[in-house]
Amino acid sequence: MKSQESKLLERITFIPGLMGGKPTIRGNRFTVIDILELLSSGMTHEQILEEHPILEADDITAALVFSTKQLRDEYIYE
């Protein structure tokens, strides 16, 4: 059984040609950095989900987990 963290990281996708190859959420045109920018602007999870119905609550958590791992050099781009 996969850990919760592993399941969350499955939501982060890398598709050449989509958004310049940046990490996206579930293959959509919504990047991890987009979520981080919304959070840093002061938006709550609820506000983000209301304004961007394509997103799910776990997408926001996945973006945070992914970013944390990147900063710790624990996650390597595949």
Order of alpha helices (4+ residues) and beta strands (2+ residues): alpha-beta-beta-alpha-alpha-alpha
